[in-house]
Amino acid sequence: MNMTTSTTLAAGTGTSFVIRGCQICDNTNLKSAMFLGYLPPVNTMPKIGERPKEEPSYPAELLFCPTCELAQLSLVVDPKILFPPEYPYTSGTTKILRENFAELYQETNTLFPLKADDLVMDIGSNDGTLLSNFKNGGHRVLGIEPTLMAKLATERGIPSIMEFFSKKTAEKAVAQAGRAKVVTATNVFAHIENIHDIVSGIVSMLTDDGLFISESHYFNSLVETLQYDTIYHEHLRYYSLKSLSYLFKMHGLEVIHAKKIPTHGGSIRVVAAPKGTRRPLGSVQQIMDEENKANLGPESLLAFRDKVVQTKLDLYSLLSGIKQKGGKIYGVGAPSRASTLINYVGLDDGILDAVLEIKGSYKIGKYMPGTVIPVLDENMLFEKQPEYALLLSWHIADELMPKLKARGYKGKFIVPLPEPRVVSLDS
């Protein structure tokens, strides 16, 4: 790969480096699609009450490769910074993810039936929520997770290796448990640098007819619904089915199934297997045809950028009008994407009085990255009754609004994307 420093750099060295060539095909003629400014790591969250101090921020530029059609960030930030041991995210606290992982297991076992003694490994296994479905189905499981969530998963009966994933980790996993019938990587396959080493490691863990199942933010959905808030440094790559197929072919893998799923505002689940071992399903060609019709390229991405800028201005104008009248605004939900939206739009504690999170979230009691906006228990929404609730988890707005209203919230909602609007559920 053509970068300012070696791509074989070990995880956690404290070094960040600029991308000079495409992360998949090494093409150096990359097109700049959007620059969101300098953003802090989305999970660097000081405790409430700490005095502000110097914190790092990194350029967030989206590049597009015309050759393999991969969208990618222009900078790789050391994963030790992005995924510290005390990383506050837990997949088990998100209902839509729990349901998605249960559905992933059911679909896998229906389309590609598993035997009782088959081994399933999960890369970036977090608290073990995904693997618990396979374990409950009677299969052997092993998680690979670099944060303290690995210990939590192990305590819950999901054996886990607490390491960043690498070819060396893959060897360790195989030595410990054997080769896997299924390897999964959900919302993490776009996060890890040195993608070719990663795919090689995955291939080495699979049985001869094994399956690799990835779930990642879907680039086409990102563009269609202006999801600039999903652009942050944990996400090194934004895949289309075309770019994933290009990558897998380089490693002897073939896409045999693809499915668009609703998680994170629009993701894609892709199942790959060693070429020639399984027949591709019709879903692959169907999504390929859709992507050919959409024809995303440099010109359409410039239009995307212009729309993003306009929605930023529209949201700021909407919030400005509310604040001029003395209205209080609480943010609802503190997913990683909220950090990008808050920092890109330029919101602070003078605009958002607080951001609220579900009880049990590790983010409660901390400040939003790059700000002194406090993250508090969502019960504050019902106790304080602010006039407006800004839905930072806007991608599940239709699900959130009636639930919050049923629990007693009397104010109005602000949905920031794809077009900022105020929603009232008053009858």
N, C-alpha and C positions, 0 to 999 in steps of 0.2 A: 504494500500500500504506500502511496506517495504522500507522506505527512511530514511535518516539521520535526518530528521525533519518531523513534521506532514504534511500530504498532505492537511489538512484542513486549512492550513495557509492562511490568507487573502491576496488577491492580493495587491501589493504595500507596503509590509512590509519592503522592503529593504533587504530581506533574499534570498540567493540562496542556493540550496541544491543538493546533489549528489543523483542520482537514484541508489537504491540498488536492486529494484525488477522491473520487467516489468510493464510499466504503464497501461497495459490492464489486464494481467493475474497474475501478481505478481511473476512470475518465477524469481528466483535469479540467475539462471545459464545463464546469458547473455554473448554473445560472442562479443568481440571487433572486429569491422570490419575495422575501420579506425580512425586515429587521425590526425587532421588538424592543430594542434598547438593551441596557445592561440589567439583568435580573438576578436576584439572590437565589441560592438553592432553595427549592420549594419546601424543604423540611428543616431548614435552619430556623428554629423557633425559640428565642430566648424566653425565660420564665417571666411572667408578669411581675413587675416591680424592679427588674434589673435595669440599671442605667444603660441607655443606648451607647454602643461602642462600635468600633470599626468592624464591618462585616464585608465579606467578599461579594462581588457581583460579577457576572460573566456575560459577554455578548450573546444575544439570542438571535441568530440569523438563520433563516431557512433557505437551504439550497436545493436545487432540483437538477438531477442528472438526465439529460436527453437520451442517453444510451440505454440504461436499464430502467429508467423512470423511477428511481428512488428519490424521495424527498428526505433531507437529512440536515442536521445542525452543522454549523461551520466550526464548532469547537467541542472537543471532548474534555469534560471536566473529570478530574480524578474521582473514581467511584467511592473512595474512602470519605470524601467530602459529601457526596450526594446520598450515600447510604451508610451513615454512621451506625455503630452498634445499637444506639438508643433510638433508631429510626421509628417514628411514631405511628406508622400506618399499620392497620390490621384489617385484612380482607374480611374476617369473620363478622365485623360490625356493620357491613354493608349488605343490606337485604338483596339488592339486585345481583350482587356478586355471588352470594350464597345460592340463589336460585339458578344463576348461570352455571355454576360449577356442578350443581346437581343435574342440570340438563345436559352438560357436557358429558358426564358419565353415562347417562341414559342413551344419548345419541351414539357414543362410541361403542357401547356394548350392543346396541341394536345393529349398527352398520357393520361393525367389525367385532363380532362376539369374542369375549375374553374367557379364558379358562381360569379356574379357581386359583391355580398356582402361578399365574402370570404376574410378573413384577411391573409396577408402575413407578416411575421416578418423576419428580416435579422440580424444575429449576426455578428458583425464586419462590420457594414454597410458603414463605411467610409463616402464618400461624397454623398451617396444615389444613385449612378449610377445604381446599380442592381435594387433597389426597384422602380426606376422611370419607368422601363418597366412595372411592375405590376400596378403601379398607372395609367399610361397612358392606361392600359388595362381595367381600371374601378374598380380595386380592392382596398380595404383598405390596408394600409401599416403602419409598425412601424419598425424603425431601432434601433439597440442597438450598441453603438460605444463609446469607452472610451476616444477618443481624441477630439480635437477641431473641427475635421471634422464633428462631430455631429451637431455643431452649423451651419456649412456651409450647411449641408443637410437640416436642419430645415428651414433655410432661403430659400432654393429651394423648399419648400413645402413637404418635406419628414419628418414627425414628428419622432424625435429620442430621445432616452434616453441616456444621456452621462454617461455611467458607464461601468466598466469591467463586462463581463457576469458572472453570478453566479446563484445559485438556488434562492437567494433573488431577483436578478434582474429579473429572470423569473417570480416570483410571482408579482413583480411590473408591468411587462409588461402585464400579464393577467388581473390584476386589472384595468389597464388603458384602455386596448383595447379588452379584451376577449381572448378566445383560438383561435389559428391560424390553418387554413387549411393547410398552408405551412410554414415551418421554413427553412430558408436557412443559410448556413455558407460556404462561398466561400473563399478559401485561408486563412482560420482562424481556422478551426476545428482542425488542427494539431498544432496550436499555443498555446492553452490554457491549463494550468496545471489542475490537478484534473479531469481527463477526465470522470470518472464515475459520479462525481457530475454534470459535464456539460451535459452529456447525460440524466441524470435524470431530470435536469432542462428543457432540450429540450422536453422530453416526457411530462412533466407537462404543456407545452405550447400548445401541439397539441390537436386538436379535436380527437375524438375516431377513425376516419378514416383518420387522417391527414398525411401529407408527410414531411419527413425531407430530405432535399437535401444538400449534402456536395460536395465541390470540393476541392481537395487537390493535392499537388505534388504526382505523382504516383511513388512508389518506383521502380517498374520494369523499367520504363523509365529512372529513374535516373541512374540505374546500366547499362542499355544497352548503353546509350550515355555519360557515364562518367561525369554526372552532379554533380560533387563534389561541384560546386559553389552554389548549392541550399542548402548546409549544413551550417546553421547558427542558432543562438540561438533562433530566433523567431520560428523556426520549431522544435518543441519538438518531433514530430513523423512523420514517412514517411510510409504512408499506402499502403498496397496491398489490393485487394478486400477480400482476405482471412482474413487479420487482422481486417478489418472493419466489416466483417460478424461476426467474433468471438466476437467483442465488442458489436455489436448491439444485438446479441442473449442474451447477459447477461442482457439486459434491455427490453426484450420482443419485440424487433424490428426485422424486416426481410427485407433483401435487395430485392427489386422488380424490379430494373432497374440499369444498370451500363453502362457507356460510357467513353471511352478514349477521351480526348479533348486536343487540342494543347497548351492551355495556359501554360505559364511558362516553356515551353520546354517539356511538357508532364504531364498532370494531369488526374485525374479520377473523374468523376461525378457519385455519387452514390445516389440513391433514396431509402429510407427506410420507412416502414410503420409498425404500430402495427401488430404483427404476426397474420395471418389468415384473415386480412381485405381486402387484395388485392392479386391477383395472380401474382407471379414473371414472368417477361418477359424472353424471350430466351437469351437476352443479358447477363444475370447474369451467366448462365452456360457456355456461350461461353468464357467469360473472365476468369472464374474459370479454364476451360480446358487449356487456354493459360498459366495461372500461374503454373498449375501442370506440364506442359511441360517444362517451363523455370526452375523450380526446384531451385529457389534461396535458398542458404543456406550458412553456414560458409565457405565452401571451395570455392564456386564461388565468395564470397565476398572478400576473400583473393586475388583472381585473379583481381577483380575490384580494390582493393587497389594498386596492383602493376602497373596496367595500369594508374591509376591516377598519381602516382609518375613519371612514364615515360613521361606523357603528360606535367607535370610541367617542367621537365628538357628540353623537346623539345621546349616548349614555351620560356623558358629563353634563350636557345641557339639561337633561331630565333631572339629574340629581341636584344640579345647581338651583333649579326652580323650586325644588322641595326644600332645600336648606334656606333659601331666601325667605321662605314663609315660616321658618322655625321648626320644620318637621324633623322627627327623629327617624333614622334609618339603621336597622340592624341587618347585617349579613347573615344568611342562613346557609350553613354547610361550609366546611373548610377543607375540601379536597385539594389536591396539589394544584389543580387547574385554577383554583381561586387565587393563588399567589400570583400567577401570570396576569390574570385580569386586573387585580388590585394594583399591581406595580406598573403595568402597561398603561392603564387608564389614569393612574396617578391619584388613587384614593388614599386617604389617611384617616386618623382618628377624629379629625374635624368633620369628616363626611360620614364615615361609618362609626357609630358609637361602639359597636362590638360586632364580632362574628360568633355565631352560635353553632355548637356541635352537639351531636347526640351523646347522651350520658354514657360514660365508659370510654370515650375517645381519649387517646393519649395526648391530643392536642389541647385539651381544656387546661386553662391555667398558663397558657403561653401567648406570645404575641404572633400575629401573622408575619411572615417573612418580610423583612425590609421596612416594617412599620412598628408602631406601638399600638396597633388595634388589638384589643384583648380578645382571646377566644374563651367563651364562657359556655356554661351548660345551657342547652336550648330551652330549659324551663323559663329562662329569663324572658323569652318571647311572650309567654303567657302572663308572667308577673308584671313586666314593664309595659306591655302593649304599645310598642312603637307604632307610629303611623304607617311606616312602610317596612317591608321585609324584602331585602335584595337577595334573590335566590342565586347564590354562587354555584350551587349544584343545579343549574338551570336546565341541564339536559334531562333531568327527571322532574321538571316543574309540574307536569300534569299529574304526577303521582303525589308530589309533595303538597301542593296547595290545598286540595280537599282534606288531606290528613291534618294539616296544621289548623285549618279552619274548624274541623270537627273537634280538635283538642282545645279550642277556645280562643284562637287568635282572631282579633276583630278588625285588624288593619288591612291594608292593601299590599299586593305583591308587585315587585319589580322583576321582570324577566329580562336580563341584559342582552341575550343573544337568541337568534341571529339578528333580530331587530329589537332594540330596547322598547319596552312597553310596560304600562301599569295595568295590572289585572285585579279586579274586584270580584269576589265571589258572593257578594251580598245579593240576596234574592230580591 
